[in-house]
């Protein structure tokens, strides 16, 4: 597979010196495709076979629940969109290839092979992400790969993260404490026992799914995207620093909102459509906070 990728990259380098992505002749392109060595086609098939189960697992994780990794569906779209934007004006430059691409490509493949026996899936997922800069170096060269640093970095957010990781950041406890303080501020009697909030007629347990970690992970993806287009270093740092506060505030808002609704309309609220809708609302609040911190100039730069 590595040899085939090298041959493919060499073909791009050897025959792409005078080519332009803005002026493509269909017949010449078809002849070039027919001339691709069989080893390259075999390498592409092997690559697809190796990582097809991982991509299928990605999709299952992204669509499993609104409470975790739901942003994953947007990551490939964002990677493609930002990649096309950042490569504007590259059509009149000759094609390139860098042998340094073999390093991350081989490392990523070794991770995937190792995970065949370990069965963690996460090692293969990390290996897949590792191969992307390798393929970029082989097919696009070092200069274009540097321009693609942002979308390549965003590809990391395709990897699903278990909600149990939320305890590392203390999201459950911080959410419970913040929600208890907010409810007391508006006149509710609340007894907090770690992540359990006991109110007069019902109680709310801030579980892993309700910890706000999904908003934190999705917010991190959004913040890195915004920081990539922020006009100044201080603006970039401000957006990145706002990730945890934005996720925490949005999740506290969601828990308080559910508590107020349950107090007014009964605990049936927890089993109704309002429960998942409140999760989507928390995502929207977190993204809105990050967008405000990033500012209008950043948003214009992202979508101009």
N, C-alpha and C positions, 0 to 999 in steps of 0.2 A: 504493500500500500504506500509506504513512504517513497519507494523508488518510483512508483507510478505518479505520485504527486509531484515529485521532482521533475519527471519528464514533462508533465503537463505545464508546470511553471516555466520550464525551459522553452517549451513551444511558444508560450505567451511572450517570453522575452525575445526569442530569436526572430519571430515573425511579426512582432507588434511594433517595431521601431517607427514605421511610418503610418500606423493606423490611427484613426480618430473615432472616438465613441460617438461623436456628433454626426458622422457621415459614414454610415455602415452600408456596404453593398451586400445585399441578401445573398446573391449567388456566390460571392467570394467567401462570405461567412459559412455558407453551406459546404463549400469545398474544404474550408479549413476544419470544419467539424468532422467531415468524413476522413480527414487526414489525422485525426487524433489517434495516437497509438492505442492498441487494445489493452495494454497494461494500464493506461490511464482510465479507461472505461471500467476495467476490472477493479481498480483502486476506488473509483467512485461507488461501485456496487458494494464493495467491502465496507467502505465507510458508512454507507446507508444501513447495511445489515448490522454493523456493530452498534450504531447509536439509535436505530429505529425503536427498540424497546425503551430506551431512555426518553426519547421524544414522546412516545405514547404515555409513559409514566408522568412526564411533565404535564401533559394535557389532563390526565385524570386528577392530578393534584390541584391544578389550577381551577378545575370545574367542580371539585368535590364539595366546596362549601364557601359561602360568602364570608365566613369568619377567618379563612386562612388562604394565603397565596393567590387570591382572586386576581391580583394585579398582573399575574404571570402572563395572562392572555395578551396584555398590552405591550409586554416587553419586546417580543419579536417585531411588532409593528413599529415601536419606537426606534429600535436598532436599525431597521430598514430605512425609516424616514430620515433619521439623523445621518445615517451613512450616505444616503443619496444627496442630502443637502451639503454635507461637508466635502463631498467629492465634486461639487460643481466647478466647472472650469478645468477639469482634469482630462477632458476628452481630447484635447490637442497635444497632450504630452505622450511620449512613448511609453509602451508597457514596460514593466519592470518585474524583477524577481529577486528575492533575497534568500540565500541559503540558510540564514539564521532562522527561517521558519521551521526548519527541521527540528529545532530544539523543543519549542512548546508542542509541536505536533507529536513527536516521539514520546514526550512526557505524558501528554494527554492520552495517547494510546496505551501506554504502560499502565496508567491508572485504570483505564477501562478493562484491560486484561486482568489486572490484579483483582478487580472487583467481581470478576466472574466467580471466583472461589469465595470471596468474602460476602457477596450478596448484599452490600449496604445500599446500593443504588446511588448514594450520595457521592461516592468516589467516582463512579462513572459519569455522573452529572458534572462534577467538577472537571473531569477529564475532557468532556465534550466542550465545556467553556474554554478550557486551556487550548484546545485545537484551533479555535477560531482565529486568534492572532497569528498562529502558525500558518494557517491557510492564507490569511491576509498577506503575510510577508512573502509567501511563495508566489502568490498570484498577482499581488498589487505592488509589492516592494516596500522598503522601509519608509520612504517619504509618505506614501499614501496611508500606510498603517499608522504613522504618527498622527495624521489628520483624522483617522478613525478611532483615536484613543477613547473618546467619549462613548460611542456606541459599543465598542468592545468592552468597556468597563460596565456599561449597563447590562450586558449579557449575563453578568453574574447574578442579577436579580431574577433570572429564569429558574434558578435552583430553589425548589420548595424548602421551606424551613419549618420544622415541627413547632407547634404552638407552645410546647413545654419549654422551649428556649426562653420564653417570656420571663421566667423566674430569674434568669441571669440578669435581666435589666430591672427586676423588681416591679414590673408593670402591674401585676395583679394587686400587690399591696399598695402601691402608690395610687392606683385607681380607686381602691376601696377607701383609702384615707381621704383623698380629695373629694370623692362623692359624699362621704359622711360629713365632712366639713361644710360642703355646699348645702346639703339638706338641713343641717343644724342652723345654717345661716338664714334659711327661709322658714324656720320655725318647726321643723320636724324633730321628734325625739328618735335618735338613732343610737343603737349600741353596736359597736364594731368589735368583732372577734376575728382578727387577722383579715381574711378576705370576705367574711360573712357580715352583712349589714342587716341587723334586726330592727325592723320598724314595728309600730304597734300592731298592725294586722297581718303582716307578711314579712318575709326576709328575702334578701337578694344575695346570692353567692357569686362573686366575681370569679368565674371559672377560667380555665386556660383559653377557651374559645372567646370569652368576653374580656380578655385581659387587655386588648388594644394592641397586641403585638402585630396583628395583621395590618392595622393602620400605621404602625411604626415601620414595618417592612415596606409597605406601599409608599409611605411618606419618604423613606430613604431613597427609593427609586425616583420619586418625583423631585426630591431635593437635589440629587446628583444631576438629573437632567437640567434643572434650573441653574445650578451652579456652573454647568458647562457653558452657559450662554450669558451669565451675569457680567456686567460691564467692568466691575472692579474686583480686586482681591477681597476687600472688606465685605462686599456684597455676597461673594461666594461663601466666605466664612460665616456670615450671618445666616444664610440659607441652611448651610449644613448644621450650624449650631441649633437651629430651630426645629430640627427633626423630632427629638424626644419631647420637648415641650408641646409641640403641635399635636403629636399623637396622644400624649397624655391628657391634654385639655379636651380634645375631641372625644376621647373615651369617657372621661369624667362627665362630660355633657350628655353622652348617651345613657350612662347609668342613672344619672339624675333624672333625665327625661323619662326613662322607663319607670323609675320609682314614683314620679309624680303621676304618670298615667295609671299605674297600678293602684295608687291611692285613690284616684278619682273614679276609675272604671272597674276596678277589681283585678285580681291576679290573672284573669283570662288573657290579659294583654301579653303576658310572657309566652303564651302559646299561639298568639295571633300573628298575622303578617307584619305587624308593627315591630316585632322583635328583629327580624332580618333587615327590615327597612331602616331601623335605627342604626344598624351596622353600616349600611351604605351611606347614611347621613353622616356618621362619624368619619368615614373616608373623605367625604366631600368637605367637611369642616377642616380636617387636617390639611388637605390640599389647598383649600382657600387661604388658610393661615400662611402656608409656605409661599403661595403666589403673591400674597401681600408683602411678605418680607422680601421676595425677589424683586418686586417692582415692575412697572410697566415696560421699562426699557428692556428688561430681560425677557418678558413675554413677547414683545415685538420681535426681538432677535431670534427667538425660537421658531416663530411661525411666519416670518417675512418671506 
